[in-house]
Amino acid sequence: MKRGRQAGFTLLEAVVALTLLAVVGSALLAWLGTGFRSLERMNEVQRRIDATRTGMAFLEGLNPMLQPSGSAALGSYRLDWESRLLAAPRPVVSRYSGHPGPFDSALYRVQATLSGEDLPPLPLSLELAGYRMARLPDGGGAP
């Protein structure tokens, strides 16, 4: 008796197909995992950028001569700062007359730390001009 040829997959072909499926599937899962980790890192970086912008916006409006140190609540963030004098206070000279105006100005280095709930402490540093009224505008003495 002669056997007829069977149509379909043999066991060896099925094993090879499953092996290829497993290799391609694991490579695809590894690629997706890498993509998700990259997305998570990008979200963390974006949170730090937003926090840094918030802290810098507050610090840029700060007058370190009047507030040399302190802390502030900025939404869900907390900002603590200290400033250090870099240059002695000097009179601000008028552009047109060349005479000292009513204000004295000095340069400060402001060191700050921004912290939040799910944010590691972020150090911030910048140099700011501090100012205060030292004379009356009409050239008189101290205010």
N, CA, C and O atoms as a GROMACS GRO file, in nm:
protein
  572
    1MET      N    1   0.080  -0.117   0.000
    1MET     CA    2   0.000   0.000   0.000
    1MET      C    3   0.084   0.124   0.000
    1MET      O    4   0.185   0.137   0.069
    2LYS      N    5   0.038   0.210  -0.079
    2LYS     CA    6   0.108   0.337  -0.091
    2LYS      C    7   0.032   0.444  -0.014
    2LYS      O    8  -0.089   0.459  -0.028
    3ARG      N    9   0.104   0.516   0.066
    3ARG     CA   10   0.040   0.622   0.143
    3ARG      C   11   0.028   0.748   0.060
    3ARG      O   12   0.115   0.778  -0.022
    4GLY      N   13  -0.080   0.821   0.081
    4GLY     CA   14  -0.098   0.948   0.013
    4GLY      C   15  -0.029   1.060   0.091
    4GLY      O   16  -0.011   1.052   0.213
    5ARG      N   17   0.007   1.157   0.023
    5ARG     CA   18   0.074   1.271   0.086
    5ARG      C   19  -0.028   1.356   0.159
    5ARG      O   20  -0.133   1.389   0.104
    6GLN      N   21   0.004   1.393   0.284
    6GLN     CA   22  -0.087   1.476   0.362
    6GLN      C   23  -0.058   1.622   0.336
    6GLN      O   24   0.058   1.663   0.324
    7ALA      N   25  -0.161   1.700   0.328
    7ALA     CA   26  -0.144   1.844   0.313
    7ALA      C   27  -0.146   1.908   0.451
    7ALA      O   28  -0.215   1.859   0.541
    8GLY      N   29  -0.070   2.018   0.469
    8GLY     CA   30  -0.069   2.089   0.596
    8GLY      C   31   0.072   2.101   0.652
    8GLY      O   32   0.170   2.070   0.584
    9PHE      N   33   0.080   2.146   0.776
    9PHE     CA   34   0.209   2.168   0.841
    9PHE      C   35   0.257   2.040   0.907
    9PHE      O   36   0.178   1.961   0.959
   10THR      N   37   0.385   2.022   0.903
   10THR     CA   38   0.444   1.914   0.981
   10THR      C   39   0.479   1.970   1.118
   10THR      O   40   0.473   2.091   1.140
   11LEU      N   41   0.513   1.884   1.209
   11LEU     CA   42   0.548   1.927   1.344
   11LEU      C   43   0.671   2.015   1.342
   11LEU      O   44   0.677   2.113   1.417
   12LEU      N   45   0.769   1.985   1.260
   12LEU     CA   46   0.891   2.066   1.252
   12LEU      C   47   0.859   2.206   1.201
   12LEU      O   48   0.914   2.304   1.253
   13GLU      N   49   0.773   2.218   1.103
   13GLU     CA   50   0.737   2.350   1.052
   13GLU      C   51   0.662   2.432   1.158
   13GLU      O   52   0.682   2.553   1.168
   14ALA      N   53   0.579   2.367   1.235
   14ALA     CA   54   0.507   2.437   1.341
   14ALA      C   55   0.603   2.487   1.449
   14ALA      O   56   0.587   2.598   1.499
   15VAL      N   57   0.703   2.406   1.485
   15VAL     CA   58   0.801   2.447   1.586
   15VAL      C   59   0.883   2.564   1.535
   15VAL      O   60   0.908   2.659   1.610
   16VAL      N   61   0.926   2.560   1.409
   16VAL     CA   62   1.003   2.670   1.351
   16VAL      C   63   0.919   2.797   1.347
   16VAL      O   64   0.969   2.905   1.379
   17ALA      N   65   0.793   2.787   1.310
   17ALA     CA   66   0.705   2.904   1.304
   17ALA      C   67   0.686   2.964   1.444
   17ALA      O   68   0.689   3.086   1.460
   18LEU      N   69   0.666   2.880   1.544
   18LEU     CA   70   0.650   2.930   1.681
   18LEU      C   71   0.778   2.994   1.733
   18LEU      O   72   0.773   3.093   1.806
   19THR      N   73   0.893   2.938   1.697
   19THR     CA   74   1.021   2.996   1.738
   19THR      C   75   1.040   3.134   1.676
   19THR      O   76   1.079   3.229   1.744
   20LEU      N   77   1.010   3.145   1.547
   20LEU     CA   78   1.020   3.276   1.481
   20LEU      C   79   0.923   3.377   1.543
   20LEU      O   80   0.958   3.493   1.563
   21LEU      N   81   0.803   3.332   1.574
   21LEU     CA   82   0.705   3.420   1.636
   21LEU      C   83   0.755   3.467   1.773
   21LEU      O   84   0.738   3.584   1.809
   22ALA      N   85   0.815   3.377   1.849
   22ALA     CA   86   0.866   3.414   1.982
   22ALA      C   87   0.981   3.513   1.971
   22ALA      O   88   0.988   3.608   2.049
   23VAL      N   89   1.073   3.492   1.877
   23VAL     CA   90   1.187   3.582   1.861
   23VAL      C   91   1.140   3.721   1.818
   23VAL      O   92   1.182   3.822   1.875
   24VAL      N   93   1.054   3.726   1.718
   24VAL     CA   94   1.004   3.855   1.669
   24VAL      C   95   0.919   3.923   1.777
   24VAL      O   96   0.928   4.044   1.796
   25GLY      N   97   0.838   3.845   1.848
   25GLY     CA   98   0.755   3.902   1.955
   25GLY      C   99   0.838   3.958   2.068
   25GLY      O  100   0.807   4.065   2.121
   26SER      N  101   0.944   3.888   2.107
   26SER     CA  102   1.028   3.939   2.216
   26SER      C  103   1.103   4.065   2.173
   26SER      O  104   1.121   4.157   2.253
   27ALA      N  105   1.146   4.070   2.047
   27ALA     CA  106   1.212   4.192   1.998
   27ALA      C  107   1.114   4.309   1.996
   27ALA      O  108   1.150   4.422   2.031
   28LEU      N  109   0.991   4.283   1.957
   28LEU     CA  110   0.889   4.387   1.955
   28LEU      C  111   0.858   4.436   2.097
   28LEU      O  112   0.845   4.556   2.119
   29LEU      N  113   0.846   4.344   2.192
   29LEU     CA  114   0.821   4.384   2.330
   29LEU      C  115   0.938   4.463   2.388
   29LEU      O  116   0.916   4.559   2.463
   30ALA      N  117   1.061   4.425   2.355
   30ALA     CA  118   1.177   4.500   2.403
   30ALA      C  119   1.176   4.641   2.345
   30ALA      O  120   1.206   4.738   2.415
   31TRP      N  121   1.140   4.653   2.219
   31TRP     CA  122   1.133   4.784   2.155
   31TRP      C  123   1.025   4.870   2.219
   31TRP      O  124   1.047   4.989   2.244
   32LEU      N  125   0.908   4.811   2.247
   32LEU     CA  126   0.801   4.885   2.313
   32LEU      C  127   0.841   4.926   2.454
   32LEU      O  128   0.811   5.038   2.497
   33GLY      N  129   0.910   4.838   2.526
   33GLY     CA  130   0.956   4.871   2.661
   33GLY      C  131   1.053   4.988   2.660
   33GLY      O  132   1.046   5.076   2.746
   34THR      N  133   1.143   4.989   2.563
   34THR     CA  134   1.237   5.101   2.550
   34THR      C  135   1.162   5.230   2.520
   34THR      O  136   1.196   5.336   2.574
   35GLY      N  137   1.063   5.222   2.435
   35GLY     CA  138   0.983   5.341   2.403
   35GLY      C  139   0.910   5.394   2.525
   35GLY      O  140   0.904   5.516   2.546
   36PHE      N  141   0.853   5.305   2.606
   36PHE     CA  142   0.782   5.349   2.726
   36PHE      C  143   0.878   5.409   2.828
   36PHE      O  144   0.843   5.507   2.894
   37ARG      N  145   0.998   5.352   2.843
   37ARG     CA  146   1.096   5.410   2.935
   37ARG      C  147   1.140   5.548   2.887
   37ARG      O  148   1.156   5.640   2.967
   38SER      N  149   1.158   5.562   2.756
   38SER     CA  150   1.195   5.694   2.702
   38SER      C  151   1.083   5.795   2.726
   38SER      O  152   1.110   5.910   2.760
   39LEU      N  153   0.961   5.753   2.710
   39LEU     CA  154   0.847   5.842   2.733
   39LEU      C  155   0.840   5.883   2.880
   39LEU      O  156   0.810   5.998   2.911
   40GLU      N  157   0.867   5.789   2.970
   40GLU     CA  158   0.867   5.820   3.112
   40GLU      C  159   0.977   5.920   3.147
   40GLU      O  160   0.956   6.012   3.225
   41ARG      N  161   1.096   5.900   3.089
   41ARG     CA  162   1.206   5.995   3.112
   41ARG      C  163   1.172   6.132   3.057
   41ARG      O  164   1.202   6.233   3.120
   42MET      N  165   1.109   6.137   2.941
   42MET     CA  166   1.070   6.266   2.883
   42MET      C  167   0.968   6.337   2.971
   42MET      O  168   0.973   6.459   2.986
   43ASN      N  169   0.874   6.263   3.030
   43ASN     CA  170   0.777   6.324   3.121
   43ASN      C  171   0.846   6.379   3.244
   43ASN      O  172   0.811   6.487   3.292
   44GLU      N  173   0.944   6.306   3.298
   44GLU     CA  174   1.020   6.354   3.414
   44GLU      C  175   1.097   6.481   3.380
   44GLU      O  176   1.100   6.576   3.459
   45VAL      N  177   1.161   6.484   3.265
   45VAL     CA  178   1.235   6.602   3.222
   45VAL      C  179   1.140   6.720   3.203
   45VAL      O  180   1.173   6.833   3.239
   46GLN      N  181   1.022   6.695   3.148
   46GLN     CA  182   0.925   6.803   3.128
   46GLN      C  183   0.878   6.860   3.262
   46GLN      O  184   0.859   6.981   3.275
   47ARG      N  185   0.858   6.772   3.362
   47ARG     CA  186   0.819   6.821   3.495
   47ARG      C  187   0.929   6.908   3.554
   47ARG      O  188   0.901   7.012   3.614
   48ARG      N  189   1.056   6.865   3.536
   48ARG     CA  190   1.167   6.947   3.589
   48ARG      C  191   1.177   7.080   3.516
   48ARG      O  192   1.204   7.183   3.578
   49ILE      N  193   1.155   7.080   3.384
   49ILE     CA  194   1.159   7.205   3.308
   49ILE      C  195   1.048   7.299   3.355
   49ILE      O  196   1.073   7.418   3.374
   50ASP      N  197   0.927   7.247   3.372
   50ASP     CA  198   0.816   7.331   3.420
   50ASP      C  199   0.846   7.387   3.558
   50ASP      O  200   0.820   7.505   3.584
   51ALA      N  201   0.899   7.303   3.647
   51ALA     CA  202   0.932   7.350   3.782
   51ALA      C  203   1.040   7.457   3.776
   51ALA      O  204   1.033   7.557   3.847
   52THR      N  205   1.142   7.436   3.693
   52THR     CA  206   1.251   7.533   3.681
   52THR      C  207   1.198   7.665   3.627
   52THR      O  208   1.237   7.772   3.676
   53ARG      N  209   1.112   7.661   3.528
   53ARG     CA  210   1.054   7.785   3.475
   53ARG      C  211   0.973   7.859   3.581
   53ARG      O  212   0.979   7.982   3.590
   54THR      N  213   0.899   7.784   3.660
   54THR     CA  214   0.820   7.846   3.767
   54THR      C  215   0.911   7.915   3.868
   54THR      O  216   0.888   8.030   3.905
   55GLY      N  217   1.014   7.844   3.911
   55GLY     CA  218   1.108   7.901   4.009
   55GLY      C  219   1.183   8.021   3.954
   55GLY      O  220   1.198   8.121   4.023
   56MET      N  221   1.230   8.012   3.830
   56MET     CA  222   1.305   8.123   3.770
   56MET      C  223   1.215   8.245   3.749
   56MET      O  224   1.260   8.358   3.767
   57ALA      N  225   1.089   8.223   3.712
   57ALA     CA  226   0.997   8.336   3.695
   57ALA      C  227   0.979   8.410   3.827
   57ALA      O  228   0.972   8.533   3.829
   58PHE      N  229   0.971   8.336   3.937
   58PHE     CA  230   0.958   8.402   4.067
   58PHE      C  231   1.086   8.476   4.102
   58PHE      O  232   1.082   8.591   4.146
   59LEU      N  233   1.201   8.410   4.082
   59LEU     CA  234   1.329   8.471   4.121
   59LEU      C  235   1.361   8.596   4.039
   59LEU      O  236   1.423   8.689   4.091
   60GLU      N  237   1.320   8.599   3.912
   60GLU     CA  238   1.349   8.716   3.829
   60GLU      C  239   1.277   8.840   3.879
   60GLU      O  240   1.321   8.952   3.851
   61GLY      N  241   1.167   8.824   3.951
   61GLY     CA  242   1.096   8.938   4.007
   61GLY      C  243   1.141   8.973   4.148
   61GLY      O  244   1.086   9.065   4.209
   62LEU      N  245   1.237   8.901   4.200
   62LEU     CA  246   1.284   8.920   4.337
   62LEU      C  247   1.385   9.034   4.344
   62LEU      O  248   1.466   9.052   4.254
   63ASN      N  249   1.379   9.111   4.452
   63ASN     CA  250   1.479   9.214   4.479
   63ASN      C  251   1.566   9.163   4.593
   63ASN      O  252   1.526   9.173   4.709
   64PRO      N  253   1.686   9.109   4.563
   64PRO     CA  254   1.767   9.048   4.668
   64PRO      C  255   1.820   9.147   4.771
   64PRO      O  256   1.863   9.106   4.879
   65MET      N  257   1.819   9.276   4.740
   65MET     CA  258   1.864   9.374   4.840
   65MET      C  259   1.760   9.388   4.950
   65MET      O  260   1.794   9.410   5.066
   66LEU      N  261   1.632   9.375   4.914
   66LEU     CA  262   1.526   9.386   5.013
   66LEU      C  263   1.487   9.252   5.074
   66LEU      O  264   1.442   9.247   5.188
   67GLN      N  265   1.505   9.143   5.000
   67GLN     CA  266   1.474   9.008   5.049
   67GLN      C  267   1.595   8.918   5.023
   67GLN      O  268   1.594   8.841   4.927
   68PRO      N  269   1.698   8.925   5.107
   68PRO     CA  270   1.818   8.845   5.080
   68PRO      C  271   1.798   8.695   5.095
   68PRO      O  272   1.872   8.617   5.035
   69SER      N  273   1.700   8.652   5.173
   69SER     CA  274   1.672   8.509   5.185
   69SER      C  275   1.524   8.493   5.217
   69SER      O  276   1.457   8.586   5.261
   70GLY      N  277   1.476   8.372   5.192
   70GLY     CA  278   1.336   8.346   5.222
   70GLY      C  279   1.287   8.220   5.155
   70GLY      O  280   1.366   8.143   5.100
   71SER      N  281   1.159   8.200   5.161
   71SER     CA  282   1.096   8.086   5.096
   71SER      C  283   0.958   8.127   5.048
   71SER      O  284   0.898   8.222   5.100
   72ALA      N  285   0.909   8.054   4.949
   72ALA     CA  286   0.778   8.085   4.893
   72ALA      C  287   0.714   7.956   4.844
   72ALA      O  288   0.783   7.866   4.798
   73ALA      N  289   0.583   7.948   4.856
   73ALA     CA  290   0.507   7.837   4.800
   73ALA      C  291   0.460   7.879   4.662
   73ALA      O  292   0.392   7.980   4.645
   74LEU      N  293   0.497   7.800   4.562
   74LEU     CA  294   0.460   7.828   4.423
   74LEU      C  295   0.375   7.712   4.372
   74LEU      O  296   0.427   7.620   4.308
   75GLY      N  297   0.248   7.715   4.399
   75GLY     CA  298   0.162   7.603   4.362
   75GLY      C  299   0.200   7.480   4.442
   75GLY      O  300   0.196   7.482   4.566
   76SER      N  301   0.237   7.373   4.374
   76SER     CA  302   0.278   7.250   4.443
   76SER      C  303   0.428   7.248   4.472
   76SER      O  304   0.479   7.148   4.523
   77TYR      N  305   0.498   7.355   4.440
   77TYR     CA  306   0.643   7.362   4.463
   77TYR      C  307   0.675   7.453   4.581
   77TYR      O  308   0.596   7.540   4.618
   78ARG      N  309   0.791   7.431   4.640
   78ARG     CA  310   0.842   7.518   4.746
   78ARG      C  311   0.980   7.567   4.702
   78ARG      O  312   1.065   7.488   4.662
   79LEU      N  313   0.999   7.698   4.711
   79LEU     CA  314   1.124   7.760   4.670
   79LEU      C  315   1.190   7.824   4.792
   79LEU      O  316   1.129   7.906   4.861
   80ASP      N  317   1.315   7.786   4.819
   80ASP     CA  318   1.395   7.846   4.926
   80ASP      C  319   1.516   7.912   4.860
   80ASP      O  320   1.579   7.852   4.773
   81TRP      N  321   1.548   8.035   4.900
   81TRP     CA  322   1.661   8.104   4.838
   81TRP      C  323   1.744   8.178   4.941
   81TRP      O  324   1.696   8.215   5.048
   82GLU      N  325   1.869   8.198   4.904
   82GLU     CA  326   1.962   8.283   4.979
   82GLU      C  327   2.044   8.360   4.877
   82GLU      O  328   2.078   8.307   4.772
   83SER      N  329   2.074   8.485   4.909
   83SER     CA  330   2.154   8.565   4.816
   83SER      C  331   2.281   8.611   4.885
   83SER      O  332   2.287   8.628   5.006
   84ARG      N  333   2.382   8.629   4.802
   84ARG     CA  334   2.514   8.672   4.851
   84ARG      C  335   2.557   8.792   4.769
   84ARG      O  336   2.547   8.792   4.646
   85LEU      N  337   2.606   8.894   4.837
   85LEU     CA  338   2.648   9.018   4.772
   85LEU      C  339   2.775   8.992   4.690
   85LEU      O  340   2.873   8.939   4.742
   86LEU      N  341   2.773   9.029   4.562
   86LEU     CA  342   2.890   9.015   4.475
   86LEU      C  343   2.963   9.148   4.456
   86LEU      O  344   3.086   9.150   4.446
   87ALA      N  345   2.888   9.257   4.451
   87ALA     CA  346   2.948   9.390   4.431
   87ALA      C  347   2.879   9.487   4.526
   87ALA      O  348   2.757   9.482   4.545
   88ALA      N  349   2.957   9.574   4.585
   88ALA     CA  350   2.905   9.669   4.684
   88ALA      C  351   2.799   9.760   4.620
   88ALA      O  352   2.806   9.790   4.501
   89PRO      N  353   2.702   9.803   4.700
   89PRO     CA  354   2.600   9.894   4.647
   89PRO      C  355   2.662  10.024   4.595
   89PRO      O  356   2.752  10.082   4.657
   90ARG      N  357   2.611  10.068   4.481
   90ARG     CA  358   2.658  10.192   4.419
   90ARG      C  359   2.538  10.272   4.375
   90ARG      O  360   2.432  10.216   4.346
   91PRO      N  361   2.553  10.403   4.370
   91PRO     CA  362   2.441  10.486   4.323
   91PRO      C  363   2.415  10.461   4.174
   91PRO      O  364   2.508  10.444   4.095
   92VAL      N  365   2.290  10.459   4.140
   92VAL     CA  366   2.251  10.448   4.000
   92VAL      C  367   2.259  10.588   3.940
   92VAL      O  368   2.192  10.680   3.987
   93VAL      N  369   2.342  10.603   3.837
   93VAL     CA  370   2.368  10.734   3.778
   93VAL      C  371   2.269  10.759   3.665
   93VAL      O  372   2.242  10.671   3.584
   94SER      N  373   2.216  10.880   3.660
   94SER     CA  374   2.122  10.918   3.555
   94SER      C  375   2.193  10.919   3.420
   94SER      O  376   2.307  10.964   3.409
   95ARG      N  377   2.126  10.871   3.319
   95ARG     CA  378   2.184  10.866   3.186
   95ARG      C  379   2.206  11.005   3.128
   95ARG      O  380   2.303  11.026   3.055
   96TYR      N  381   2.120  11.098   3.158
   96TYR     CA  382   2.127  11.229   3.095
   96TYR      C  383   2.210  11.330   3.173
   96TYR      O  384   2.289  11.404   3.115
   97SER      N  385   2.192  11.333   3.305
   97SER     CA  386   2.264  11.435   3.383
   97SER      C  387   2.398  11.384   3.436
   97SER      O  388   2.487  11.465   3.464
   98GLY      N  389   2.413  11.255   3.450
   98GLY     CA  390   2.536  11.200   3.506
   98GLY      C  391   2.541  11.207   3.657
   98GLY      O  392   2.641  11.167   3.717
   99HIS      N  393   2.436  11.256   3.720
   99HIS     CA  394   2.430  11.266   3.866
   99HIS      C  395   2.364  11.140   3.924
   99HIS      O  396   2.285  11.074   3.857
  100PRO      N  397   2.400  11.109   4.047
  100PRO     CA  398   2.336  10.994   4.112
  100PRO      C  399   2.185  11.015   4.125
  100PRO      O  400   2.139  11.123   4.162
  101GLY      N  401   2.111  10.910   4.093
  101GLY     CA  402   1.966  10.914   4.108
  101GLY      C  403   1.926  10.872   4.248
  101GLY      O  404   2.010  10.863   4.337
  102PRO      N  405   1.798  10.848   4.269
  102PRO     CA  406   1.751  10.817   4.404
  102PRO      C  407   1.782  10.674   4.450
  102PRO      O  408   1.766  10.643   4.568
  103PHE      N  409   1.825  10.588   4.360
  103PHE     CA  410   1.843  10.447   4.395
  103PHE      C  411   1.990  10.407   4.403
  103PHE      O  412   2.074  10.460   4.331
  104ASP      N  413   2.018  10.311   4.492
  104ASP     CA  414   2.146  10.240   4.495
  104ASP      C  415   2.120  10.100   4.442
  104ASP      O  416   2.012  10.044   4.462
  105SER      N  417   2.219  10.044   4.376
  105SER     CA  418   2.205   9.912   4.318
  105SER      C  419   2.328   9.828   4.350
  105SER      O  420   2.438   9.882   4.364
  106ALA      N  421   2.310   9.697   4.362
  106ALA     CA  422   2.420   9.604   4.388
  106ALA      C  423   2.390   9.472   4.318
  106ALA      O  424   2.275   9.439   4.292
  107LEU      N  425   2.496   9.398   4.289
  107LEU     CA  426   2.482   9.269   4.222
  107LEU      C  427   2.486   9.158   4.326
  107LEU      O  428   2.572   9.157   4.415
  108TYR      N  429   2.394   9.064   4.314
  108TYR     CA  430   2.382   8.951   4.408
  108TYR      C  431   2.382   8.820   4.331
  108TYR      O  432   2.333   8.811   4.219
  109ARG      N  433   2.438   8.718   4.394
  109ARG     CA  434   2.423   8.581   4.343
  109ARG      C  435   2.315   8.516   4.428
  109ARG      O  436   2.327   8.509   4.550
  110VAL      N  437   2.212   8.468   4.363
  110VAL     CA  438   2.100   8.406   4.432
  110VAL      C  439   2.107   8.255   4.410
  110VAL      O  440   2.105   8.208   4.296
  111GLN      N  441   2.117   8.181   4.520
  111GLN     CA  442   2.116   8.034   4.516
  111GLN      C  443   1.981   7.989   4.571
  111GLN      O  444   1.942   8.030   4.681
  112ALA      N  445   1.911   7.906   4.496
  112ALA     CA  446   1.778   7.863   4.538
  112ALA      C  447   1.766   7.712   4.521
  112ALA      O  448   1.838   7.650   4.444
  113THR      N  449   1.672   7.656   4.595
  113THR     CA  450   1.638   7.515   4.583
  113THR      C  451   1.488   7.505   4.567
  113THR      O  452   1.411   7.560   4.646
  114LEU      N  453   1.448   7.434   4.463
  114LEU     CA  454   1.306   7.415   4.433
  114LEU      C  455   1.272   7.269   4.462
  114LEU      O  456   1.339   7.179   4.411
  115SER      N  457   1.170   7.246   4.542
  115SER     CA  458   1.131   7.109   4.574
  115SER      C  459   0.981   7.095   4.556
  115SER      O  460   0.906   7.192   4.562
  116GLY      N  461   0.940   6.971   4.533
  116GLY     CA  462   0.799   6.941   4.514
  116GLY      C  463   0.769   6.801   4.560
  116GLY      O  464   0.858   6.729   4.606
  117GLU      N  465   0.643   6.760   4.546
  117GLU     CA  466   0.600   6.629   4.593
  117GLU      C  467   0.675   6.516   4.523
  117GLU      O  468   0.740   6.434   4.589
  118ASP      N  469   0.667   6.511   4.393
  118ASP     CA  470   0.730   6.402   4.318
  118ASP      C  471   0.851   6.454   4.239
  118ASP      O  472   0.879   6.408   4.128
  119LEU      N  473   0.920   6.549   4.298
  119LEU     CA  474   1.032   6.613   4.229
  119LEU      C  475   1.154   6.615   4.321
  119LEU      O  476   1.144   6.659   4.436
  120PRO      N  477   1.267   6.568   4.273
  120PRO     CA  478   1.388   6.580   4.357
  120PRO      C  479   1.425   6.728   4.368
  120PRO      O  480   1.392   6.806   4.279
  121PRO      N  481   1.493   6.768   4.475
  121PRO     CA  482   1.531   6.910   4.489
  121PRO      C  483   1.613   6.958   4.370
  121PRO      O  484   1.712   6.895   4.332
  122LEU      N  485   1.570   7.069   4.312
  122LEU     CA  486   1.639   7.126   4.196
  122LEU      C  487   1.714   7.251   4.238
  122LEU      O  488   1.653   7.345   4.289
  123PRO      N  489   1.846   7.254   4.220
  123PRO     CA  490   1.921   7.376   4.252
  123PRO      C  491   1.907   7.478   4.138
  123PRO      O  492   1.914   7.442   4.021
  124LEU      N  493   1.888   7.603   4.174
  124LEU     CA  494   1.881   7.712   4.077
  124LEU      C  495   1.982   7.818   4.121
  124LEU      O  496   2.001   7.841   4.240
  125SER      N  497   2.045   7.882   4.024
  125SER     CA  498   2.143   7.985   4.055
  125SER      C  499   2.135   8.094   3.948
  125SER      O  500   2.130   8.064   3.829
  126LEU      N  501   2.135   8.218   3.992
  126LEU     CA  502   2.138   8.328   3.897
  126LEU      C  503   2.192   8.452   3.968
  126LEU      O  504   2.197   8.459   4.090
  127GLU      N  505   2.232   8.549   3.887
  127GLU     CA  506   2.279   8.676   3.939
  127GLU      C  507   2.173   8.781   3.912
  127GLU      O  508   2.123   8.795   3.801
  128LEU      N  509   2.140   8.856   4.018
  128LEU     CA  510   2.036   8.958   4.007
  128LEU      C  511   2.085   9.090   4.062
  128LEU      O  512   2.169   9.095   4.152
  129ALA      N  513   2.033   9.197   4.006
  129ALA     CA  514   2.061   9.330   4.060
  129ALA      C  515   1.958   9.360   4.168
  129ALA      O  516   1.837   9.345   4.147
  130GLY      N  517   2.007   9.402   4.283
  130GLY     CA  518   1.919   9.447   4.390
  130GLY      C  519   1.921   9.599   4.393
  130GLY      O  520   2.020   9.661   4.354
  131TYR      N  521   1.815   9.658   4.440
  131TYR     CA  522   1.808   9.805   4.444
  131TYR      C  523   1.725   9.849   4.564
  131TYR      O  524   1.643   9.774   4.616
  132ARG      N  525   1.749   9.972   4.606
  132ARG     CA  526   1.670  10.034   4.712
  132ARG      C  527   1.679  10.185   4.696
  132ARG      O  528   1.776  10.237   4.641
  133MET      N  529   1.579  10.253   4.745
  133MET     CA  530   1.581  10.398   4.740
  133MET      C  531   1.674  10.447   4.851
  133MET      O  532   1.654  10.416   4.969
  134ALA      N  533   1.775  10.523   4.813
  134ALA     CA  534   1.875  10.571   4.909
  134ALA      C  535   1.866  10.722   4.929
  134ALA      O  536   1.910  10.774   5.031
  135ARG      N  537   1.811  10.792   4.831
  135ARG     CA  538   1.802  10.938   4.837
  135ARG      C  539   1.665  10.981   4.787
  135ARG      O  540   1.597  10.908   4.715
  136LEU      N  541   1.626  11.099   4.825
  136LEU     CA  542   1.502  11.155   4.771
  136LEU      C  543   1.525  11.194   4.625
  136LEU      O  544   1.636  11.234   4.589
  137PRO      N  545   1.424  11.183   4.542
  137PRO     CA  546   1.441  11.212   4.399
  137PRO      C  547   1.491  11.353   4.368
  137PRO      O  548   1.553  11.373   4.264
  138ASP      N  549   1.466  11.449   4.452
  138ASP     CA  550   1.507  11.587   4.422
  138ASP      C  551   1.651  11.614   4.462
  138ASP      O  552   1.695  11.730   4.461
  139GLY      N  553   1.726  11.510   4.497
  139GLY     CA  554   1.866  11.530   4.534
  139GLY      C  555   1.886  11.551   4.681
  139GLY      O  556   1.997  11.581   4.725
  140GLY      N  557   1.780  11.537   4.759
  140GLY     CA  558   1.789  11.557   4.902
  140GLY      C  559   1.859  11.442   4.970
  140GLY      O  560   1.923  11.359   4.905
  141GLY      N  561   1.847  11.436   5.099
  141GLY     CA  562   1.913  11.333   5.178
  141GLY      C  563   1.841  11.200   5.171
  141GLY      O  564   1.766  11.172   5.077
  142ALA      N  565   1.865  11.120   5.271
  142ALA     CA  566   1.805  10.987   5.276
  142ALA      C  567   1.654  10.998   5.294
  142ALA      O  568   1.605  11.091   5.358
  143PRO      N  569   1.579  10.904   5.236
  143PRO     CA  570   1.433  10.909   5.246
  143PRO      C  571   1.384  10.883   5.386
  143PRO      O  572   1.264  10.884   5.411
   0.00000   0.00000   0.00000
